[in-house]
Amino acid sequence: EMFAEDTEMTKLKNLPGISDIINSFQSEVESASDVFLQAGMARRQQKSHETNLFEMAIKEMRLAYASESVALIEHFGHQKKHSVKHFASSREPSDIHKLLTLLSNLSHDLMDLEMRQVDQFEELMGEFEAKYSELKSSCLEAQQNFFRVVEEHENNYTRDLMQLVNELLEKITKDDLPSDISDEAASLLIDRDACMAAIAGSHDIHVGRLYKLEDEVKNHEETLNKQTIREYREYEHSRSRK
């Protein structure tokens, strides 16, 4: 991608010997990229593993509370049936008061269950968020290390290119340029300042693209982390309001 946006390369590509420097640079970057991608896949699997564990824990928690809620409601149903039957024969107001008390107790117990479920969710969510944030930090650190490696390769590439140009310029002074050198390369080498400006411009384009890509990858990682946490919290918020 760096070379695709490199407008200075139209001038530099004709220099004899530059192909070897470019190929070496691209090979080093591809090698670093392969290592980075493999490590990234491993961290992605870790994220998936932590997510699955969290979702399983949440599912088990909700099933447990749902089961407990059903048991409370069924128990109330039996008590209600008994109270209504007794009231039908006795017509005593105390039976109605007793039923209302049972209903109030049920409401209180169900609310207590809900509060306990919310508290347990927060506990599980806190543990998951901490682990997921650790993985995010690990990803960001790996990304930073990768881009610094690529930046070092870019600096080495620019150093080698400047060395090549200096050697070619020295050959000009000795009238020792290759006989098959292209007119475009010869024209560039005539003006040392223009040649060095092209190299510096090429380097700036590469580094600029590298930093831009680094920011994009970093922002994507941070956005993904925030989105994952937000979606779980929004779902729980929606569930608890039903």
C-alpha positions in Angstrom: 0.0 0.0 0.0 2.9 2.4 0.7 4.2 2.0 -2.8 0.7 2.4 -4.4 0.5 5.9 -3.0 4.2 6.8 -3.6 4.1 9.4 -6.4 7.9 9.8 -6.2 8.4 6.2 -7.2 7.6 7.1 -10.8 11.0 8.9 -10.8 13.0 6.5 -8.6 11.8 3.2 -10.2 14.1 3.6 -13.1 17.3 3.7 -11.0 19.5 0.6 -11.7 19.6 -1.7 -8.7 16.4 -0.3 -7.0 14.4 -3.4 -7.7 16.6 -5.5 -5.4 16.2 -3.0 -2.6 12.4 -2.8 -3.0 12.1 -6.6 -3.2 14.2 -7.0 0.0 12.0 -4.4 1.8 8.8 -6.0 0.7 10.0 -9.5 1.7 10.9 -8.2 5.2 7.6 -6.5 5.6 5.7 -9.6 4.4 7.6 -11.7 6.9 6.8 -9.4 9.8 3.2 -9.2 8.6 2.9 -13.0 8.7 4.2 -13.2 12.2 1.8 -10.4 13.3 -1.2 -12.0 11.7 -0.5 -15.4 13.2 -0.2 -13.9 16.7 -3.3 -11.8 16.0 -5.3 -15.0 15.2 -4.2 -16.5 18.5 -5.4 -13.4 20.4 -8.6 -13.5 18.4 -9.2 -17.0 19.6 -8.5 -15.9 23.2 -11.2 -13.2 22.8 -13.6 -15.7 21.4 -12.8 -18.1 24.3 -13.4 -15.4 26.9 -16.6 -14.3 25.2 -18.0 -17.9 25.1 -17.2 -18.4 28.8 -18.9 -15.2 29.7 -22.0 -15.9 27.7 -22.2 -19.4 29.1 -21.9 -18.0 32.7 -24.7 -15.4 31.9 -26.9 -18.1 30.4 -26.5 -20.4 33.4 -27.2 -17.5 35.8 -30.4 -16.5 34.0 -31.6 -20.0 33.8 -31.1 -20.4 37.5 -32.9 -17.2 38.4 -35.7 -18.0 35.9 -36.1 -21.4 37.6 -36.2 -19.9 41.0 -38.8 -17.3 39.8 -41.0 -20.1 38.4 -40.8 -22.0 41.7 -41.9 -18.9 43.6 -44.8 -18.2 41.3 -46.0 -21.9 41.3 -45.8 -21.9 45.1 -47.9 -18.7 45.2 -50.4 -20.4 42.8 -50.9 -23.3 45.2 -51.3 -20.9 48.1 -53.7 -18.8 46.1 -55.8 -21.8 45.1 -56.0 -22.9 48.7 -57.0 -19.4 50.0 -59.7 -18.9 47.3 -61.2 -22.3 48.1 -61.2 -21.5 51.8 -62.7 -18.1 51.2 -65.5 -19.6 49.1 -66.7 -21.6 52.1 -65.9 -19.3 54.9 -66.4 -15.8 53.4 -63.9 -14.5 56.0 -62.2 -11.2 55.1 -59.0 -12.5 56.7 -58.6 -14.9 53.8 -58.5 -12.0 51.4 -56.0 -10.2 53.5 -53.9 -13.3 53.7 -54.0 -13.6 49.9 -53.0 -10.0 49.5 -50.1 -10.6 51.9 -49.0 -13.6 49.9 -49.1 -11.5 46.7 -47.1 -8.8 48.3 -44.5 -11.3 49.5 -44.3 -12.8 46.0 -43.7 -9.3 44.5 -41.0 -8.6 47.1 -39.3 -12.0 46.5 -39.3 -11.6 42.7 -37.9 -8.1 43.1 -35.2 -9.4 45.3 -34.4 -12.1 42.8 -34.1 -9.4 40.1 -31.8 -7.3 42.2 -29.6 -10.3 42.9 -29.5 -11.1 39.2 -28.5 -7.5 38.4 -25.7 -7.6 41.0 -24.4 -11.0 39.8 -24.5 -9.7 36.2 -22.4 -6.7 37.2 -19.9 -9.0 38.9 -19.6 -11.3 35.9 -19.5 -8.3 33.6 -16.7 -6.7 35.6 -14.6 -9.9 35.4 -15.2 -10.2 31.7 -14.5 -6.5 31.0 -11.2 -6.8 32.9 -10.1 -9.9 30.9 -11.3 -8.4 27.6 -9.5 -5.1 28.3 -6.3 -7.1 29.0 -6.6 -8.7 25.6 -7.2 -5.4 24.0 -4.1 -4.0 25.7 -2.1 -7.0 24.4 -3.5 -6.4 20.9 -2.5 -2.7 21.0 1.0 -3.5 22.2 1.4 -6.1 19.5 0.2 -3.7 16.9 2.6 -1.0 18.1 5.5 -3.4 18.0 4.6 -4.5 14.5 4.4 -1.0 13.1 7.7 -0.1 14.7 9.3 -3.1 13.0 7.9 -2.0 9.7 9.0 1.5 10.3 12.5 0.2 11.0 12.4 -1.7 7.7 11.3 1.5 6.0 14.2 3.4 7.5 16.6 0.7 6.3 15.0 0.8 2.9 15.5 4.5 2.7 19.1 4.2 3.9 19.9 1.5 1.3 18.2 3.7 -1.4 20.3 6.7 -0.5 23.4 4.6 -0.5 22.5 3.3 -4.0 22.0 6.9 -5.2 25.2 8.1 -3.7 27.1 5.3 -5.5 25.4 6.1 -8.7 26.2 9.8 -8.3 29.8 8.9 -7.6 29.9 6.9 -10.8 28.6 10.0 -12.7 31.7 11.9 -11.5 33.8 9.1 -12.8 31.8 8.7 -16.0 31.3 5.1 -15.0 27.5 4.7 -15.2 26.2 1.5 -16.9 25.8 1.9 -20.6 22.2 0.6 -20.5 21.0 3.1 -17.9 17.6 4.6 -18.9 17.3 8.2 -20.0 14.9 8.8 -17.1 17.4 7.5 -14.5 20.2 9.5 -16.1 18.1 12.7 -16.1 17.3 12.2 -12.4 20.9 11.6 -11.4 22.1 14.7 -13.1 20.3 16.8 -10.4 21.5 15.5 -7.0 19.1 17.8 -5.0 16.1 16.6 -7.0 17.2 13.0 -6.5 17.5 13.3 -2.7 14.2 15.2 -2.6 12.5 12.3 -4.4 13.9 9.9 -1.8 12.9 12.1 1.1 9.4 12.6 -0.4 9.1 8.8 -1.0 10.1 8.2 2.7 7.6 10.7 4.0 4.8 9.1 1.9 5.6 5.7 3.2 5.8 6.8 6.9 2.7 8.9 6.5 0.8 5.9 5.2 2.2 3.7 7.9 1.1 6.0 10.7 -2.3 6.4 9.2 -2.7 2.7 9.0 -1.5 2.3 12.6 -4.1 4.8 13.7 -6.9 3.0 11.8 -5.9 -0.4 13.3 -5.7 1.1 16.8 -9.0 2.8 16.5 -10.6 -0.3 15.1 -9.4 -2.3 18.1 -10.6 0.2 20.7 -13.9 0.6 18.9 -14.4 -3.2 18.8 -13.7 -3.4 22.5 -16.1 -0.6 23.5 -18.8 -2.0 21.2 -18.6 -5.5 22.6 -18.9 -4.2 26.2 -21.6 -1.7 25.3 -23.7 -4.4 23.5 -23.7 -6.7 26.6 -24.6 -3.8 28.9 -27.3 -2.5 26.6 -28.9 -6.0 26.4 -28.8 -6.4 30.2 -30.3 -2.9 30.6 -33.1 -3.7 28.2 -33.8 -7.1 29.8 -34.0 -5.6 33.3 -36.5 -3.0 32.2 -39.0 -5.5 30.8 
